[in-house]
């Protein structure tokens, strides 16, 4: 075997035995939903590594469904948090999705997924869950000049895990809605402290413990997908009829403050 042939063989052996270390190369992460997104509005995708939001992207529902959310991130254990249905809520410091004062929660669907990114590319397919409850509220025998508002102690959601965080929630029916018959979107709750106040001439004439009444039906704000709630409150009879998910109806006497 001549010299050139020996050299070529040695180079071939070296090339086959030395593997490229790609641990420091980024992973091209694609995030898309499993099926169609069941809400309108924008989609926010957050990537959390080592307890910090390292990448975020806001895109349209159509772009998200088409798999156009692509982010270059480090190869390591990762949390991917997705919120769809953002219309009026504000993103604060890249960490919290905040409900504006006197506004209701957006019709948000969300999820938080843990993934280990250890390859050149990774496709994260997520299933979004309904993270709000619509409250359809009818008040019978309500004074003509009275108004109402609903208050609670959840102000929004944390991007780190898609869970609710504590703060002041205070909303009233939107412009154009009848005060005696309205629909409000509630965020996922941490306690049974939702309250409805009837107002007249700027003062509180009656407070009703909505959270406690909802809890009496067996409703759980820990369900993956929150059910909607329908309430009919009769101020003359001091009773309330509650329907959960369109079929579980109960009539409960109420006490007021």
TILO-81086 format. One record per residue (C-alpha): x, y, z; residue in one letter; residue number from 1. Coordinates in nm, 4 decimals, padded with zeros to 6 digits. Example, Ala and Ser with C-alpha at 12.3 -4.5 7.8 and 13.67 -1.06 7.14 Angstrom:
<atom px="01.2300" py="-00.4500" pz="00.7800" aa="A" i="1"/>
<atom px="01.3670" py="-00.1060" pz="00.7140" aa="S" i="2"/>
This chain:
<atom px="00.0000" py="00.0000" pz="00.0000" aa="X" i="1"/>
<atom px="00.1505" py="00.3327" pz="-00.0998" aa="X" i="2"/>
<atom px="00.1817" py="00.6420" pz="00.1243" aa="X" i="3"/>
<atom px="-00.1154" py="00.8263" pz="-00.0220" aa="X" i="4"/>
<atom px="-00.3455" py="00.5279" pz="00.0276" aa="X" i="5"/>
<atom px="-00.2381" py="00.4903" pz="00.3930" aa="X" i="6"/>
<atom px="-00.2979" py="00.8610" pz="00.4589" aa="X" i="7"/>
<atom px="-00.6448" py="00.8492" pz="00.3021" aa="X" i="8"/>
<atom px="-00.7372" py="00.5450" pz="00.5144" aa="X" i="9"/>
<atom px="-00.6230" py="00.7172" pz="00.8348" aa="X" i="10"/>
<atom px="-00.8252" py="01.0286" pz="00.7563" aa="X" i="11"/>
<atom px="-01.1328" py="00.8180" pz="00.6888" aa="X" i="12"/>
<atom px="-01.0983" py="00.6339" pz="01.0213" aa="X" i="13"/>
<atom px="-01.0593" py="00.9633" pz="01.2118" aa="X" i="14"/>
<atom px="-01.3619" py="01.1177" pz="01.0424" aa="X" i="15"/>
<atom px="-01.5788" py="00.8218" pz="01.1312" aa="X" i="16"/>
<atom px="-01.4708" py="00.8016" pz="01.4953" aa="X" i="17"/>
<atom px="-01.5002" py="01.1680" pz="01.6007" aa="X" i="18"/>
<atom px="-01.8586" py="01.2850" pz="01.6640" aa="X" i="19"/>
<atom px="-01.9576" py="01.6509" pz="01.6624" aa="X" i="20"/>
<atom px="-02.0671" py="01.7819" pz="02.0033" aa="X" i="21"/>
<atom px="-02.3909" py="01.9728" pz="01.9414" aa="X" i="22"/>
<atom px="-02.4933" py="02.0227" pz="02.3053" aa="X" i="23"/>
<atom px="-02.4269" py="02.3976" pz="02.2777" aa="X" i="24"/>
<atom px="-02.6226" py="02.4332" pz="01.9534" aa="X" i="25"/>
<atom px="-02.9744" py="02.5788" pz="01.9856" aa="X" i="26"/>
<atom px="-03.2927" py="02.3798" pz="01.9370" aa="X" i="27"/>
<atom px="-03.5402" py="02.5093" pz="01.6830" aa="X" i="28"/>
<atom px="-03.8692" py="02.4810" pz="01.8710" aa="X" i="29"/>
<atom px="-04.2034" py="02.4798" pz="01.6909" aa="X" i="30"/>
<atom px="-04.5210" py="02.5157" pz="01.8974" aa="X" i="31"/>
<atom px="-04.8614" py="02.4431" pz="01.7481" aa="X" i="32"/>
<atom px="-05.2048" py="02.3351" pz="01.8745" aa="X" i="33"/>
<atom px="-05.3691" py="01.9983" pz="01.8599" aa="X" i="34"/>
<atom px="-05.6610" py="02.0866" pz="01.6344" aa="X" i="35"/>
<atom px="-05.8338" py="02.4205" pz="01.5922" aa="X" i="36"/>
<atom px="-05.8167" py="02.6917" pz="01.8581" aa="X" i="37"/>
<atom px="-06.1624" py="02.7364" pz="02.0136" aa="X" i="38"/>
<atom px="-06.1424" py="03.1103" pz="02.0772" aa="X" i="39"/>
<atom px="-06.0722" py="03.4369" pz="01.8980" aa="X" i="40"/>
<atom px="-05.7907" py="03.6821" pz="01.9640" aa="X" i="41"/>
<atom px="-05.4122" py="03.6618" pz="01.9761" aa="X" i="42"/>
<atom px="-05.1930" py="03.3774" pz="02.0983" aa="X" i="43"/>
<atom px="-04.9035" py="03.4279" pz="02.3405" aa="X" i="44"/>
<atom px="-04.6318" py="03.1622" pz="02.3658" aa="X" i="45"/>
<atom px="-04.3772" py="03.1772" pz="02.6489" aa="X" i="46"/>
<atom px="-04.0692" py="02.9572" pz="02.6889" aa="X" i="47"/>
<atom px="-03.9377" py="02.9205" pz="03.0448" aa="X" i="48"/>
<atom px="-03.5941" py="02.7783" pz="03.1268" aa="X" i="49"/>
<atom px="-03.4241" py="02.7786" pz="03.4674" aa="X" i="50"/>
<atom px="-03.7150" py="02.9729" pz="03.6177" aa="X" i="51"/>
<atom px="-03.6950" py="03.2597" pz="03.3661" aa="X" i="52"/>
<atom px="-03.8999" py="03.3518" pz="03.0599" aa="X" i="53"/>
<atom px="-03.6328" py="03.3322" pz="02.7880" aa="X" i="54"/>
<atom px="-03.8485" py="03.3706" pz="02.4768" aa="X" i="55"/>
<atom px="-04.1976" py="03.5012" pz="02.4024" aa="X" i="56"/>
<atom px="-04.3959" py="03.5379" pz="02.0868" aa="X" i="57"/>
<atom px="-04.7358" py="03.6917" pz="02.0108" aa="X" i="58"/>
<atom px="-04.9070" py="03.5802" pz="01.6917" aa="X" i="59"/>
<atom px="-05.2498" py="03.5461" pz="01.5398" aa="X" i="60"/>
<atom px="-05.4689" py="03.2425" pz="01.5909" aa="X" i="61"/>
<atom px="-05.4300" py="03.1540" pz="01.2213" aa="X" i="62"/>
<atom px="-05.0494" py="03.1719" pz="01.2371" aa="X" i="63"/>
<atom px="-05.0460" py="02.9530" pz="01.5480" aa="X" i="64"/>
<atom px="-05.2719" py="02.6906" pz="01.3898" aa="X" i="65"/>
<atom px="-05.0449" py="02.6841" pz="01.0827" aa="X" i="66"/>
<atom px="-04.7377" py="02.6060" pz="01.2960" aa="X" i="67"/>
<atom px="-04.5681" py="02.9403" pz="01.2394" aa="X" i="68"/>
<atom px="-04.4580" py="02.9780" pz="01.6021" aa="X" i="69"/>
<atom px="-04.0856" py="02.8968" pz="01.5776" aa="X" i="70"/>
<atom px="-03.8364" py="02.9912" pz="01.8473" aa="X" i="71"/>
<atom px="-03.4633" py="02.9214" pz="01.8796" aa="X" i="72"/>
<atom px="-03.3860" py="02.8181" pz="02.2394" aa="X" i="73"/>
<atom px="-03.1215" py="02.6357" pz="02.4426" aa="X" i="74"/>
<atom px="-03.1270" py="02.2585" pz="02.4755" aa="X" i="75"/>
<atom px="-03.2506" py="02.1871" pz="02.8258" aa="X" i="76"/>
<atom px="-03.5597" py="02.1190" pz="03.0344" aa="X" i="77"/>
<atom px="-03.8227" py="02.3672" pz="02.9244" aa="X" i="78"/>
<atom px="-04.1723" py="02.4817" pz="03.0160" aa="X" i="79"/>
<atom px="-04.3886" py="02.5978" pz="02.7249" aa="X" i="80"/>
<atom px="-04.6886" py="02.8087" pz="02.8271" aa="X" i="81"/>
<atom px="-04.9542" py="02.9094" pz="02.5744" aa="X" i="82"/>
<atom px="-05.2476" py="03.1503" pz="02.6114" aa="X" i="83"/>
<atom px="-05.4956" py="03.1893" pz="02.3259" aa="X" i="84"/>
<atom px="-05.7854" py="03.4346" pz="02.3075" aa="X" i="85"/>
<atom px="-05.6061" py="03.7512" pz="02.4200" aa="X" i="86"/>
<atom px="-05.8055" py="04.0619" pz="02.3269" aa="X" i="87"/>
<atom px="-05.7947" py="04.3127" pz="02.6148" aa="X" i="88"/>
<atom px="-05.5697" py="04.1647" pz="02.8822" aa="X" i="89"/>
<atom px="-05.2231" py="04.3184" pz="02.9253" aa="X" i="90"/>
<atom px="-04.8857" py="04.1423" pz="02.9378" aa="X" i="91"/>
<atom px="-04.6928" py="04.2813" pz="03.2369" aa="X" i="92"/>
<atom px="-04.3114" py="04.2555" pz="03.2394" aa="X" i="93"/>
<atom px="-04.3294" py="03.9421" pz="03.0263" aa="X" i="94"/>
<atom px="-04.4423" py="03.7472" pz="03.3318" aa="X" i="95"/>
<atom px="-04.8139" py="03.8119" pz="03.3963" aa="X" i="96"/>
<atom px="-05.1283" py="03.8321" pz="03.1870" aa="X" i="97"/>
<atom px="-05.3307" py="04.0985" pz="03.3650" aa="X" i="98"/>
<atom px="-05.7054" py="04.1740" pz="03.3620" aa="X" i="99"/>
<atom px="-05.7633" py="04.5470" pz="03.3260" aa="X" i="100"/>
<atom px="-05.9460" py="04.7311" pz="03.6003" aa="X" i="101"/>
<atom px="-06.3266" py="04.7245" pz="03.5538" aa="X" i="102"/>
<atom px="-06.2872" py="04.4676" pz="03.2727" aa="X" i="103"/>
<atom px="-06.3806" py="04.1018" pz="03.2551" aa="X" i="104"/>
<atom px="-06.1395" py="03.8203" pz="03.1800" aa="X" i="105"/>
<atom px="-06.0649" py="03.7473" pz="02.8137" aa="X" i="106"/>
<atom px="-06.2037" py="03.4228" pz="02.6677" aa="X" i="107"/>
<atom px="-05.8699" py="03.2506" pz="02.7253" aa="X" i="108"/>
<atom px="-05.7675" py="02.8934" pz="02.6569" aa="X" i="109"/>
<atom px="-05.4270" py="02.7902" pz="02.7884" aa="X" i="110"/>
<atom px="-05.1810" py="02.5164" pz="02.8789" aa="X" i="111"/>
<atom px="-04.8408" py="02.4680" pz="03.0377" aa="X" i="112"/>
<atom px="-04.6246" py="02.1813" pz="02.9109" aa="X" i="113"/>
<atom px="-04.2876" py="02.0471" pz="03.0310" aa="X" i="114"/>
<atom px="-04.0489" py="01.9278" pz="02.7603" aa="X" i="115"/>
<atom px="-03.6829" py="01.8235" pz="02.7462" aa="X" i="116"/>
<atom px="-03.5238" py="01.9783" pz="02.4376" aa="X" i="117"/>
<atom px="-03.2198" py="01.7713" pz="02.3386" aa="X" i="118"/>
<atom px="-03.2184" py="01.7742" pz="01.9581" aa="X" i="119"/>
<atom px="-03.1694" py="02.0131" pz="01.6673" aa="X" i="120"/>
<atom px="-03.5454" py="02.0620" pz="01.6368" aa="X" i="121"/>
<atom px="-03.8545" py="01.9811" pz="01.8382" aa="X" i="122"/>
<atom px="-04.2254" py="02.0105" pz="01.7656" aa="X" i="123"/>
<atom px="-04.4357" py="02.0778" pz="02.0750" aa="X" i="124"/>
<atom px="-04.8023" py="02.0005" pz="02.0089" aa="X" i="125"/>
<atom px="-05.0218" py="02.1446" pz="02.2825" aa="X" i="126"/>
<atom px="-05.3807" py="02.0928" pz="02.3917" aa="X" i="127"/>
<atom px="-05.5429" py="02.4122" pz="02.5158" aa="X" i="128"/>
<atom px="-05.7941" py="02.4134" pz="02.8013" aa="X" i="129"/>
<atom px="-06.0765" py="02.6579" pz="02.8755" aa="X" i="130"/>
<atom px="-05.9376" py="02.8832" pz="03.1485" aa="X" i="131"/>
<atom px="-06.2355" py="03.1116" pz="03.2114" aa="X" i="132"/>
<atom px="-06.6004" py="03.0679" pz="03.3067" aa="X" i="133"/>
<atom px="-06.8793" py="03.2685" pz="03.1475" aa="X" i="134"/>
<atom px="-07.1336" py="03.3857" pz="03.4043" aa="X" i="135"/>
<atom px="-07.4769" py="03.4601" pz="03.2545" aa="X" i="136"/>
<atom px="-07.6511" py="03.6640" pz="03.5197" aa="X" i="137"/>
<atom px="-08.0174" py="03.7683" pz="03.5391" aa="X" i="138"/>
<atom px="-08.1504" py="03.9780" pz="03.8275" aa="X" i="139"/>
<atom px="-08.5295" py="03.9795" pz="03.8741" aa="X" i="140"/>
<atom px="-08.7102" py="04.2609" pz="04.0622" aa="X" i="141"/>
<atom px="-08.4059" py="04.4839" pz="04.0433" aa="X" i="142"/>
<atom px="-08.4580" py="04.8568" pz="04.1213" aa="X" i="143"/>
<atom px="-08.4742" py="05.0638" pz="03.8024" aa="X" i="144"/>
<atom px="-08.1775" py="05.2860" pz="03.8834" aa="X" i="145"/>
<atom px="-07.9557" py="05.0184" pz="04.0351" aa="X" i="146"/>
<atom px="-07.6307" py="04.8896" pz="03.8924" aa="X" i="147"/>
<atom px="-07.4100" py="04.5935" pz="03.9737" aa="X" i="148"/>
<atom px="-07.0524" py="04.4824" pz="03.9777" aa="X" i="149"/>
<atom px="-06.8711" py="04.1571" pz="04.0476" aa="X" i="150"/>
<atom px="-06.5471" py="04.1491" pz="04.2451" aa="X" i="151"/>
<atom px="-06.2961" py="03.8860" pz="04.3462" aa="X" i="152"/>
<atom px="-05.9307" py="03.8226" pz="04.4286" aa="X" i="153"/>
<atom px="-05.7852" py="03.6881" pz="04.1010" aa="X" i="154"/>
<atom px="-05.6350" py="03.9514" pz="03.8731" aa="X" i="155"/>
<atom px="-05.4817" py="03.7404" pz="03.5982" aa="X" i="156"/>
<atom px="-05.2506" py="03.4525" pz="03.5079" aa="X" i="157"/>
<atom px="-04.8832" py="03.3756" pz="03.5583" aa="X" i="158"/>
<atom px="-04.6858" py="03.2916" pz="03.2441" aa="X" i="159"/>
<atom px="-04.4620" py="03.0532" pz="03.4397" aa="X" i="160"/>
<atom px="-04.7354" py="02.7924" pz="03.4881" aa="X" i="161"/>
<atom px="-05.0632" py="02.9384" pz="03.3474" aa="X" i="162"/>
<atom px="-05.2093" py="02.9470" pz="03.7006" aa="X" i="163"/>
<atom px="-05.4112" py="03.2408" pz="03.8386" aa="X" i="164"/>
<atom px="-05.2474" py="03.4983" pz="04.0643" aa="X" i="165"/>
<atom px="-05.4040" py="03.7066" pz="04.3393" aa="X" i="166"/>
<atom px="-05.5079" py="04.0680" pz="04.2933" aa="X" i="167"/>
<atom px="-05.8142" py="04.2890" pz="04.2634" aa="X" i="168"/>
<atom px="-06.0810" py="04.1839" pz="04.0146" aa="X" i="169"/>
<atom px="-06.3687" py="04.4251" pz="03.9690" aa="X" i="170"/>
<atom px="-06.5918" py="04.4330" pz="03.6636" aa="X" i="171"/>
<atom px="-06.9288" py="04.5665" pz="03.5526" aa="X" i="172"/>
<atom px="-07.1521" py="04.4789" pz="03.2553" aa="X" i="173"/>
<atom px="-07.0210" py="04.6090" pz="02.9243" aa="X" i="174"/>
<atom px="-07.1753" py="04.9121" pz="02.7582" aa="X" i="175"/>
<atom px="-07.4997" py="04.8239" pz="02.5817" aa="X" i="176"/>
<atom px="-07.5841" py="04.5325" pz="02.8093" aa="X" i="177"/>
<atom px="-07.8897" py="04.5346" pz="03.0295" aa="X" i="178"/>
<atom px="-07.7943" py="04.5686" pz="03.3957" aa="X" i="179"/>
<atom px="-08.0564" py="04.3102" pz="03.4909" aa="X" i="180"/>
<atom px="-07.9373" py="04.0564" pz="03.2345" aa="X" i="181"/>
<atom px="-07.5701" py="04.0410" pz="03.1455" aa="X" i="182"/>
<atom px="-07.2792" py="03.8093" pz="03.0750" aa="X" i="183"/>
<atom px="-06.9412" py="03.8312" pz="03.2463" aa="X" i="184"/>
<atom px="-06.6246" py="03.6232" pz="03.1930" aa="X" i="185"/>
<atom px="-06.4637" py="03.5152" pz="03.5192" aa="X" i="186"/>
<atom px="-06.1003" py="03.4063" pz="03.5604" aa="X" i="187"/>
<atom px="-06.0183" py="03.0742" pz="03.7258" aa="X" i="188"/>
<atom px="-06.0621" py="03.1221" pz="04.1014" aa="X" i="189"/>
<atom px="-05.8359" py="03.0382" pz="04.3953" aa="X" i="190"/>
<atom px="-06.1041" py="03.0727" pz="04.6654" aa="X" i="191"/>
<atom px="-06.4824" py="03.1090" pz="04.7007" aa="X" i="192"/>
<atom px="-06.4725" py="03.4845" pz="04.7545" aa="X" i="193"/>
<atom px="-06.6504" py="03.6182" pz="04.4449" aa="X" i="194"/>
<atom px="-06.9061" py="03.8799" pz="04.5432" aa="X" i="195"/>
<atom px="-07.1774" py="04.0711" pz="04.3579" aa="X" i="196"/>
<atom px="-07.2766" py="04.4174" pz="04.4757" aa="X" i="197"/>
<atom px="-07.5971" py="04.5998" pz="04.3849" aa="X" i="198"/>
<atom px="-07.5358" py="04.9723" pz="04.3665" aa="X" i="199"/>
<atom px="-07.7711" py="05.2695" pz="04.3794" aa="X" i="200"/>
<atom px="-07.6755" py="05.6397" pz="04.3850" aa="X" i="201"/>
<atom px="-07.3111" py="05.5381" pz="04.4106" aa="X" i="202"/>
<atom px="-07.3654" py="05.3321" pz="04.7262" aa="X" i="203"/>
<atom px="-07.3759" py="04.9594" pz="04.7952" aa="X" i="204"/>
<atom px="-07.7306" py="04.8506" pz="04.8788" aa="X" i="205"/>
<atom px="-07.6742" py="04.4744" pz="04.8804" aa="X" i="206"/>
<atom px="-07.3846" py="04.2242" pz="04.8624" aa="X" i="207"/>
<atom px="-07.4346" py="03.8641" pz="04.7531" aa="X" i="208"/>
<atom px="-07.1660" py="03.5943" pz="04.8072" aa="X" i="209"/>
<atom px="-07.1520" py="03.4538" pz="04.4537" aa="X" i="210"/>
<atom px="-06.8443" py="03.2413" pz="04.5256" aa="X" i="211"/>
<atom px="-07.0080" py="03.0596" pz="04.8141" aa="X" i="212"/>
<atom px="-07.3279" py="03.0014" pz="04.6178" aa="X" i="213"/>
<atom px="-07.1331" py="02.8605" pz="04.3225" aa="X" i="214"/>
<atom px="-06.9385" py="02.6309" pz="04.5558" aa="X" i="215"/>
<atom px="-07.2657" py="02.4950" pz="04.7015" aa="X" i="216"/>
<atom px="-07.3500" py="02.3455" pz="04.3608" aa="X" i="217"/>
<atom px="-07.0316" py="02.1370" pz="04.3653" aa="X" i="218"/>
<atom px="-06.8730" py="02.3517" pz="04.0935" aa="X" i="219"/>
<atom px="-06.4925" py="02.3209" pz="04.0822" aa="X" i="220"/>
<atom px="-06.2577" py="02.5885" pz="03.9561" aa="X" i="221"/>
<atom px="-05.9877" py="02.3181" pz="03.9494" aa="X" i="222"/>
<atom px="-06.1361" py="02.1422" pz="03.6450" aa="X" i="223"/>
<atom px="-05.9090" py="02.1424" pz="03.3394" aa="X" i="224"/>
<atom px="-06.1860" py="02.2972" pz="03.1305" aa="X" i="225"/>
<atom px="-06.4086" py="02.5368" pz="03.3225" aa="X" i="226"/>
<atom px="-06.7850" py="02.5075" pz="03.2798" aa="X" i="227"/>
<atom px="-07.0074" py="02.8089" pz="03.2201" aa="X" i="228"/>
<atom px="-07.2539" py="02.9213" pz="03.4870" aa="X" i="229"/>
<atom px="-07.6050" py="03.0646" pz="03.4562" aa="X" i="230"/>
<atom px="-07.7667" py="03.2448" pz="03.7513" aa="X" i="231"/>
<atom px="-08.1121" py="03.3937" pz="03.7995" aa="X" i="232"/>
<atom px="-08.1389" py="03.5988" pz="04.1158" aa="X" i="233"/>
<atom px="-08.4835" py="03.6990" pz="04.2466" aa="X" i="234"/>
<atom px="-08.4447" py="03.9904" pz="04.4861" aa="X" i="235"/>
<atom px="-08.8034" py="03.9655" pz="04.6062" aa="X" i="236"/>
<atom px="-08.7913" py="03.5940" pz="04.6904" aa="X" i="237"/>
<atom px="-08.4252" py="03.6127" pz="04.7990" aa="X" i="238"/>
<atom px="-08.3459" py="03.2986" pz="04.6058" aa="X" i="239"/>
<atom px="-08.1085" py="03.2146" pz="04.3254" aa="X" i="240"/>
<atom px="-08.1341" py="02.9498" pz="04.0536" aa="X" i="241"/>
<atom px="-07.7987" py="02.8238" pz="03.9276" aa="X" i="242"/>
<atom px="-07.7353" py="02.6136" pz="03.6179" aa="X" i="243"/>
<atom px="-07.3853" py="02.4722" pz="03.5565" aa="X" i="244"/>
<atom px="-07.2727" py="02.3579" pz="03.2146" aa="X" i="245"/>
<atom px="-07.6239" py="02.4003" pz="03.0736" aa="X" i="246"/>
<atom px="-07.7962" py="02.1231" pz="03.2694" aa="X" i="247"/>
<atom px="-07.7188" py="02.1000" pz="03.6446" aa="X" i="248"/>
<atom px="-07.9851" py="02.3323" pz="03.7859" aa="X" i="249"/>
<atom px="-08.0275" py="02.4091" pz="04.1565" aa="X" i="250"/>
<atom px="-08.2341" py="02.6661" pz="04.3472" aa="X" i="251"/>
<atom px="-08.0713" py="02.8036" pz="04.6619" aa="X" i="252"/>
<atom px="-08.2000" py="03.0530" pz="04.9202" aa="X" i="253"/>
<atom px="-07.9597" py="03.3405" pz="04.9759" aa="X" i="254"/>
<atom px="-07.8573" py="03.5672" pz="05.2582" aa="X" i="255"/>
<atom px="-07.7479" py="03.9224" pz="05.1806" aa="X" i="256"/>
<atom px="-07.5352" py="04.1828" pz="05.3515" aa="X" i="257"/>
